[in-house]
Amino acid sequence: MIREGTRFGNGQALTVVEFRNEEVSGVEPPDPDFIRIHAALAKVLYLCGAGEHFDDVERDAECATTLRADGTTDFGSLLMSRLVTV
């Protein structure tokens, strides 16, 4: 059984995510308002091209084992990417 109002699309693809109620899944579904906020933010980031920036940061983090000698390392992004993987 699906709780009413818990179907969300991402606005870009045909994929629909369904959160089933706790009785069926054994896990409490997320708050629909939080999902709507997340979807709105994701759409804004997608439309402004932020995904490409995140891809670049992730790619740099995968390749970077040391800081660049010329000082151009985006240390904040590198540190954040390392913290996310912890």
Secondary structure, DSSP 4 states (H G I P E B T S, - for coil): -EEEEEEEE-SSSS-EEEEEPHHHHSSPPPPHHHHHHHHHHHHHHHHTTHHHHHHHHHHHHHH-SS--TTS---HHHHHHHHHHT-
